[in-house]
Amino acid sequence: MLWLTNGEMMKLKDNSNYSEKYRHQCAVRQLIMYRKQWGLSQFREYMRKHKLDWQLVRDFEEQWTRGNRADKKGEWK
């Protein structure tokens, strides 16, 4: 089962499109939590040390700009 961002649950289908999207959103939320917990300096150091997919970084920046601070489970703005 999978919790969607709107709070509904759905079963994952075999084609992994849903699971890949969910995995990506979880990774973005993890970056948001790191940024929130560590502060900007430590977060920038982490980002310098780790090569992350540009889409992950782009979505992190977009979500952070929109005010997503991962305060709610599954939050996506």
C-alpha distances in whole Angstrom, upper triangle without the diagonal:
4,7,10,13,14,12,10,6,6,5,6,10,12,15,13,14,11,10,14,14,11,13,16,16,15,18,20,19,20,23,24,24,26,28,28,29,31,33,35,37,35,32,34,35,32,31,35,34,31,30,27,26,28,25,23,27,27,24,25,28,27,24,27,30,28,27,24,24,21,22,19,15,14,17,18,22
4,6,10,11,10,8,5,5,6,7,10,13,14,12,12,9,8,12,11,8,11,13,12,12,15,17,16,17,20,21,21,23,25,25,26,29,30,31,34,32,29,31,33,29,29,32,31,28,28,25,24,25,22,20,23,24,20,21,24,23,21,23,26,24,24,20,21,17,19,16,12,10,14,15,18
4,7,8,6,6,5,7,9,10,14,17,17,15,14,11,11,13,12,9,12,14,11,11,15,16,14,16,19,19,19,22,23,23,24,27,28,30,32,30,28,30,32,28,28,32,31,28,28,25,24,25,22,20,23,23,19,20,23,21,19,21,24,21,21,17,18,15,16,12,9,7,11,12,15
4,5,5,5,6,7,10,11,14,17,17,15,13,10,11,13,10,8,12,13,10,11,15,15,14,16,19,18,19,22,23,23,24,27,28,29,32,30,27,29,31,28,27,31,31,28,28,24,23,23,20,18,21,21,17,18,21,19,16,19,21,19,19,16,17,14,15,12,10,7,9,10,13
4,5,7,9,11,14,14,17,20,20,17,15,12,13,14,11,9,12,13,9,11,14,13,12,15,17,16,17,20,21,20,22,25,26,26,30,28,25,27,30,27,26,29,30,27,27,23,22,22,19,17,19,19,15,16,18,16,13,16,18,15,15,12,14,12,13,10,8,5,6,6,9
4,6,9,11,15,16,18,22,21,19,17,14,16,17,14,13,16,16,13,14,18,17,15,19,21,19,20,23,24,23,25,28,28,29,33,32,28,31,33,30,29,33,34,31,31,27,26,26,22,21,23,22,18,19,21,19,16,19,20,17,17,14,16,14,14,11,10,8,8,9,10
4,7,10,13,15,18,21,22,20,18,15,16,18,15,13,16,17,14,15,18,18,16,19,21,20,20,23,24,23,25,28,29,30,33,32,29,32,34,31,30,34,34,32,32,28,27,27,24,22,25,24,20,21,23,21,18,21,22,19,19,16,17,14,14,10,9,8,9,11,13
4,7,10,13,15,19,20,18,17,13,15,17,15,13,17,18,16,16,20,20,18,21,24,22,23,26,27,26,28,31,32,33,36,35,32,34,36,33,32,36,36,33,33,29,28,29,25,24,26,26,22,23,26,23,21,23,25,22,22,19,21,18,18,14,12,10,12,13,16
4,7,10,13,16,17,16,15,12,13,16,14,12,15,17,15,16,19,20,19,21,24,23,23,26,28,27,29,31,33,34,37,35,32,35,36,33,32,36,36,33,32,29,28,29,25,24,27,26,23,24,27,25,22,25,27,24,24,21,22,19,19,16,13,11,14,15,18
4,6,9,13,14,13,13,9,11,14,13,12,15,17,16,16,20,21,20,22,25,25,25,28,30,29,31,33,35,36,38,36,33,36,37,34,33,36,36,33,32,29,27,28,25,24,27,27,23,24,27,26,23,26,28,26,26,23,24,21,22,19,16,14,16,17,20
4,6,10,12,11,12,9,10,13,14,12,15,17,17,17,20,22,21,23,26,26,26,29,31,31,32,34,36,37,39,37,34,36,38,34,33,37,36,32,32,29,27,28,25,24,28,28,24,26,29,28,25,29,31,29,29,26,27,23,25,21,18,16,19,19,22
4,7,8,7,9,6,7,10,11,10,12,15,15,15,18,20,20,21,24,25,25,28,30,30,31,33,35,36,38,36,32,34,35,32,31,34,33,30,29,26,24,26,23,22,25,25,22,24,27,26,24,27,30,28,28,25,26,23,25,22,18,16,19,19,22
4,6,6,8,7,8,11,12,12,14,16,17,18,20,22,23,24,26,27,28,30,32,33,34,36,38,38,40,38,35,36,37,34,33,36,35,31,30,27,25,26,23,23,27,27,24,26,29,28,26,30,32,30,31,28,29,26,28,25,22,19,22,21,24
4,6,8,9,9,11,13,14,15,17,19,19,21,23,24,25,27,29,30,31,33,34,35,37,39,39,41,39,35,37,38,34,33,36,34,31,29,26,24,26,23,23,27,27,25,27,30,29,28,31,33,32,33,30,31,28,30,28,24,22,25,24,27
4,6,8,9,9,12,13,14,16,17,19,20,22,23,24,26,28,29,30,32,34,35,36,38,37,39,37,34,35,36,33,31,34,33,29,27,24,22,24,21,21,25,25,23,25,28,27,26,30,31,30,32,29,30,27,30,28,25,22,24,23,25
4,5,5,6,8,10,10,12,14,15,16,18,20,21,22,24,25,27,29,30,31,32,34,34,36,34,30,32,33,29,28,30,29,26,24,21,19,21,18,18,22,22,20,22,25,24,23,26,28,27,29,25,27,24,27,25,21,18,21,20,22
4,6,5,6,9,10,11,12,14,15,17,18,20,21,23,24,26,27,29,30,32,33,33,35,33,29,30,32,29,27,29,29,25,24,20,18,19,16,16,20,19,17,20,23,21,21,24,26,25,26,23,25,23,25,23,21,17,19,17,20
4,5,5,6,9,10,11,12,14,15,16,18,20,21,22,24,26,27,28,30,31,31,34,32,29,30,31,28,27,30,29,26,24,21,19,20,17,16,20,20,17,19,22,21,19,23,25,23,24,21,23,20,23,20,17,14,16,15,18
4,5,5,6,8,10,10,12,14,15,16,18,20,21,22,24,25,26,28,30,30,32,30,27,28,29,26,25,28,27,23,22,19,17,19,16,15,19,19,17,18,22,21,20,22,25,24,24,21,22,19,22,20,17,14,16,16,19
4,5,5,6,9,10,11,12,14,15,17,18,20,21,23,24,26,27,28,28,30,28,25,26,27,24,22,25,24,21,19,16,14,16,13,12,16,16,14,16,19,19,18,21,23,22,23,20,22,19,22,21,18,15,17,15,18
4,5,5,6,9,10,11,12,14,16,17,18,20,21,23,24,26,27,27,29,27,24,25,27,23,22,25,25,21,20,16,14,15,12,11,15,15,12,14,17,16,15,18,20,19,20,17,19,17,20,18,16,12,14,12,14
4,5,5,6,9,10,10,12,14,15,16,18,20,21,22,24,25,26,28,26,23,25,26,23,22,25,25,21,21,17,16,17,14,12,16,16,13,14,18,17,15,18,20,19,20,16,17,14,17,15,12,9,12,11,14
4,6,5,6,9,10,10,13,14,15,17,19,20,21,22,24,24,26,24,21,22,24,20,19,22,22,18,17,14,13,15,13,11,14,15,13,13,17,17,15,18,21,20,20,17,18,15,18,17,14,11,13,13,16
4,5,5,6,9,10,11,13,14,15,17,19,20,21,22,22,24,22,19,20,22,18,17,20,20,16,15,12,10,12,9,7,11,12,9,10,14,14,13,15,18,17,18,15,16,14,18,17,15,12,13,11,14
4,5,5,6,9,10,11,12,14,15,16,18,20,21,21,23,22,18,20,22,19,17,21,21,18,18,14,13,14,11,9,11,12,8,9,13,12,10,13,15,15,15,12,13,11,14,13,11,8,9,8,11
4,5,5,6,9,10,10,12,14,15,16,18,20,20,22,20,17,19,21,18,17,20,20,17,17,14,14,15,13,10,13,14,11,11,14,14,12,14,17,17,16,13,13,10,13,12,10,8,10,10,13
4,5,5,6,9,10,11,12,14,15,16,18,18,20,18,15,16,18,14,13,17,17,13,14,10,11,12,11,7,10,12,10,9,13,14,12,13,17,17,17,13,13,11,15,15,13,11,12,12,15
4,5,5,6,9,10,11,12,14,15,16,16,18,17,13,15,17,14,13,16,17,14,14,11,11,11,10,6,8,9,7,5,9,10,8,10,13,13,13,10,11,9,13,14,13,11,10,9,12
4,5,5,6,9,10,10,12,14,15,16,18,17,14,16,18,15,15,18,19,16,17,14,14,15,13,10,11,12,10,8,11,12,9,9,13,13,12,8,8,6,10,10,9,8,8,8,11
4,5,5,6,9,10,10,12,14,15,17,15,12,14,16,12,13,16,16,14,15,13,14,15,14,11,11,14,12,9,13,14,12,12,15,16,15,11,10,8,11,12,11,11,12,12,15
4,5,5,6,9,10,10,11,12,14,12,9,11,13,10,9,13,14,12,13,11,12,13,13,9,9,11,10,7,10,12,10,10,13,14,14,11,10,9,13,15,14,14,13,13,15
4,5,5,6,9,10,10,11,14,13,10,12,15,12,12,16,17,15,16,14,15,15,14,11,10,12,10,7,9,11,8,7,11,12,10,8,6,6,10,12,12,12,11,11,12
4,5,5,6,8,10,12,14,12,10,13,15,13,13,17,17,16,18,16,18,18,18,14,14,16,14,10,13,14,12,10,14,15,12,10,7,6,9,11,12,12,12,13,15
4,5,5,6,8,9,11,9,7,10,11,9,10,14,14,13,16,14,17,17,17,14,13,16,15,11,13,16,14,12,15,17,15,13,10,10,13,15,15,16,15,16,18
4,6,6,5,6,9,8,5,8,11,10,10,13,15,14,16,15,17,17,17,14,12,14,14,10,11,14,12,9,12,14,13,11,9,10,13,16,17,17,16,16,17
4,6,6,8,11,10,9,12,14,13,14,17,18,18,20,18,20,20,20,17,15,17,16,12,13,15,13,10,13,14,11,10,7,9,10,14,15,16,15,16,17
4,6,9,11,9,9,13,14,12,14,17,18,18,20,19,22,22,22,19,17,20,19,15,16,18,16,14,17,18,15,14,10,11,12,15,16,18,17,18,20
4,7,8,6,6,10,10,10,12,14,15,16,19,18,21,21,22,19,17,20,19,15,16,19,17,15,17,19,17,16,13,14,15,19,20,21,20,21,22
4,6,6,6,9,10,11,12,14,16,17,19,19,21,21,22,19,17,19,19,15,15,18,16,13,15,18,15,15,12,15,16,19,21,22,20,21,21
4,6,5,6,9,10,10,12,14,15,18,17,20,19,20,18,15,17,17,14,13,16,16,12,14,17,15,16,14,16,18,21,23,23,21,21,21
4,5,5,6,9,10,11,13,15,17,18,20,20,22,19,16,19,20,16,16,19,19,16,18,21,19,19,17,19,21,24,26,26,24,24,25
4,5,5,6,9,10,11,13,16,16,19,20,21,18,16,19,20,16,16,20,19,16,19,22,20,19,17,18,20,23,24,24,23,24,25
4,5,5,6,9,10,11,13,13,16,16,18,15,12,15,16,12,13,16,16,13,16,18,17,16,14,16,18,21,21,21,20,20,21
4,5,5,6,9,10,12,12,15,15,17,15,12,15,16,13,13,16,17,14,16,19,19,18,17,18,21,24,24,24,23,22,23
4,5,5,6,9,12,13,16,17,19,17,14,17,19,16,16,20,20,18,20,23,22,21,19,21,23,26,26,26,25,25,26
4,5,5,6,10,10,14,15,17,14,12,16,17,14,15,19,18,17,19,22,21,20,18,19,21,24,24,23,23,23,24
4,5,5,7,8,11,12,14,12,9,13,14,12,12,16,16,15,17,20,20,19,18,18,22,24,24,23,22,21,22
4,6,7,9,13,13,16,14,12,15,17,15,15,19,20,18,20,23,23,22,21,22,25,28,27,27,26,25,26
4,7,9,13,15,17,15,14,17,19,17,18,21,22,20,23,25,25,24,23,23,26,28,28,27,27,26,27
4,6,10,12,14,12,11,15,16,15,16,19,20,19,21,24,24,22,21,21,25,26,25,24,24,24,25
4,7,9,12,11,10,13,15,14,16,18,19,19,21,24,24,23,22,22,26,27,26,25,25,23,25
4,6,8,7,7,10,12,11,13,15,16,16,19,21,21,20,20,19,23,24,23,21,21,20,21
4,5,5,7,9,10,11,13,14,16,17,19,20,22,20,20,20,24,24,23,21,21,19,20
4,5,5,6,9,10,11,12,14,15,16,18,20,19,20,20,24,25,24,21,21,18,19
4,5,5,6,8,10,10,12,14,15,16,18,17,18,18,22,22,21,19,18,15,16
4,5,5,6,9,10,10,12,14,15,17,15,16,15,19,20,19,16,16,14,15
4,5,5,6,9,10,10,12,14,15,14,15,16,19,20,20,18,17,15,15
4,5,5,6,9,10,11,12,14,14,15,16,20,21,21,18,17,14,14
4,5,5,6,8,10,10,12,11,13,13,17,17,17,14,13,10,10
4,5,5,6,8,10,11,9,10,11,15,16,16,14,12,10,11
4,6,5,6,9,10,10,11,13,16,18,19,17,15,12,12
4,6,5,6,9,9,12,13,16,17,18,16,13,10,9
4,5,5,6,5,8,9,12,13,14,12,9,7,6
4,5,5,5,7,9,12,14,15,14,11,10,9
4,5,7,10,13,15,16,18,17,14,12,10
4,6,9,11,13,14,16,15,11,9,6
4,6,9,10,12,15,14,10,10,8
4,6,8,9,11,10,7,7,6
4,5,8,10,11,8,10,10
4,5,7,8,6,8,10
4,7,9,7,10,12
4,6,5,9,11
4,6,9,12
4,6,10
4,7
4
